Amino acid sequence: MSNAAAAPATTPTDAEPLPTLSLDNVACRRGSRLLFKGLSLEVRKGQATWLRGRNGRGKTSLLRMAAGLAPPESGRVLWRGVPVRQDPAFMRSLVFIGHANALKDDLTVFEALQFLARLHGRPDDAATLGDALERLGMAARRNAFVRTLSQGQRRRAALARLTLERGASVWILDEPYDALDADGVQVVNELLHAHLSRSGCILLTSHQAPGAAAPAMAQFDLDSFA
């Protein structure tokens, strides 16, 4: 297993563009415990990185930090050289799907997806959202309330957001394969391949191996920074 660590971002030249997403010598603290320190990582356009580590090592904390949802204890998180928490363009480009699915229980599946699409400035017309639910095998459940869904169905509904993406956005995904059957895993891998082909970048965690059909992923071992 190899770490995809890299040197801190520097001023780019025409031959060396800025990385898409860069964590520069970051540390993370949870209460009195320092989860990791001295961590540097780059995820470039067209690249997927699989964040590995034992339970409690701070994988979800690192993803939230990379997404600009939480500040590092020290160090910098940059997108194209700009601190992510100061860059509205990064937030517009970001797709963050956490381990919780961010679906409102009292909405239907269609309404919940439409709410998220509108919140993040993505297409929210009925045809587009219907196609998204069809792609994730959730068309038959579009009018079901979220609270009635199984965990796997909730995950599929949340992941339908990925089909709304058309540009080279930044995907940060916490356990995207969680609770999915083989068909669901295949669809997710197809979406990852398509995203990388349009020069998007992906940072994800997964307790289960993505499988042979997944795109090539650099592996980054968080245990090395404890």
Secondary structure as UniProt FT lines:
FT   TURN            14..15
FT   STRAND          21..30
FT   TURN            31..32
FT   STRAND          33..43
FT   TURN            45..46
FT   STRAND          48..52
FT   TURN            55..56
FT   HELIX           59..66
FT   TURN            67..68
FT   STRAND          74..79
FT   TURN            80..81
FT   STRAND          82..83
FT   HELIX           84..86
FT   HELIX           88..93
FT   STRAND          94..97
FT   TURN            105..106
FT   HELIX           109..119
FT   TURN            120..121
FT   HELIX           126..135
FT   TURN            136..137
FT   HELIX           139..141
FT   TURN            142..143
FT   HELIX           146..148
FT   HELIX           151..159
FT   HELIX           160..164
FT   STRAND          170..174
FT   TURN            176..179
FT   HELIX           182..197
FT   TURN            198..199
FT   STRAND          201..205
FT   TURN            212..213
FT   STRAND          218..221
FT   HELIX           222..225
//
